[in-house]
Amino acid sequence: MRCPWPAIRLARALRDGAQMVEIAADDPRAAGELASAATAVGARLDVVGEGVFRVAR
């Protein structure tokens, strides 16, 4: 997905109670935006592959 959609979808999933979310994004800015969204709710961001991120509470 292109930014800012990954961060928006992550924030929505976390708001809805998700404990773990995996996101594929091809925009180089996605890592920073996802990290900010994860940090805002006390979650951890891990890079699990090229352009693949996992966020867990």
Secondary structure, DSSP 8 states (H G I E B T S, - for coil): --TTHHHHHHHHHHHTT-SEEEEE---TTHHHHHHHHHHHTT-EEEEEETTEEEEE-
